[in-house]
Amino acid sequence: MSTIAENSFKTSPLETREFRNALGAFSTGVTIVTALGPQGEKMGMTVNSFSSVSLDPALILWSIDRGASCFSEFIASSHYAVHILSAEQTALSNLFASRENDQFTGLVCDKGIADLPLLPDYSACFQCAAEHQYAGGDHVILVGRVLAFCDRGAAPLLYYRGGYASL
Ligand SMILES: Cc1cc2nc3c(=O)[nH]c(=O)nc-3n(C[C@H](O)[C@H](O)[C@H](O)COP(=O)(O)O)c2cc1C
């Protein structure tokens, strides 16, 4: 028999670490968002704030930390590609969450719409045109219009309470 823990709500001012830990109770998939920088250089970052928004028109969203080193480059991008990772792609997720300079070394990328760098492996991929941006506190919420997608149907990589998991 399961027991339900006693209600003990934290109120303002919220302690950031506790708030973050509680948000981690929501399990997500893991994506890598890629785009081209101002000099045509490939950029990519690991993102789990991805969500579907609208079927018609086809819209998705993700949010980027204002403190991310590539923040201004992503905000200025006209297009981006969201790759939903498969269960075997933990190492790639860690690589694109790091400050490693040569994240794309050894990756044979295809060129997508507007020359978007498309990773070779993923479970599903959405090529998007940047449609809206909204202020979201220390993040900016980016809404993209899906121009093309590919669904390979692989089992997903999950993220839960600060660690990876699989179904
Ligand atoms: C599982 C996971 C999910 C992440 N999701 C996001 C996200 O949704 N938005 C974001 O701005 N950063 C997210 N990050 C952090 C970025 O991947 C990381 O900050 C980014 O690669 C840039 O790093 P830098 O600013 O240290 O160069 C996530 C990291 C991990 C490991």
The ligand as a Gaussian input file, in Angstrom:
#p B3LYP/6-31G(d) Opt

LIG

0 1
 C       19.411000      17.124000     -19.627000
 C       19.749000      18.589000     -19.828000
 C       18.749000      19.468000     -20.197000
 C       19.035000      20.818000     -20.407000
 N       18.033000      21.657000     -20.806000
 C       18.295000      22.962000     -21.024000
 C       17.273000      23.831000     -21.486000
 O       16.121000      23.446000     -21.702000
 N       17.597000      25.140000     -21.707000
 C       18.857000      25.617000     -21.485000
 O       19.106000      26.818000     -21.690000
 N       19.865000      24.809000     -21.039000
 C       19.598000      23.494000     -20.827000
 N       20.606000      22.661000     -20.404000
 C       21.950000      23.194000     -20.214000
 C       22.634000      23.384000     -21.550000
 O       22.708000      22.181000     -22.285000
 C       24.042000      23.990000     -21.383000
 O       23.962000      25.043000     -20.492000
 C       24.458000      24.478000     -22.741000
 O       24.999000      23.400000     -23.447000
 C       25.384000      25.654000     -22.750000
 O       26.404000      25.493000     -21.844000
 P       27.343000      26.753000     -21.487000
 O       26.472000      27.926000     -21.278000
 O       28.048000      26.310000     -20.247000
 O       28.263000      26.919000     -22.673000
 C       20.350000      21.302000     -20.211000
 C       21.358000      20.410000     -19.822000
 C       21.057000      19.063000     -19.637000
 C       22.156000      18.113000     -19.245000

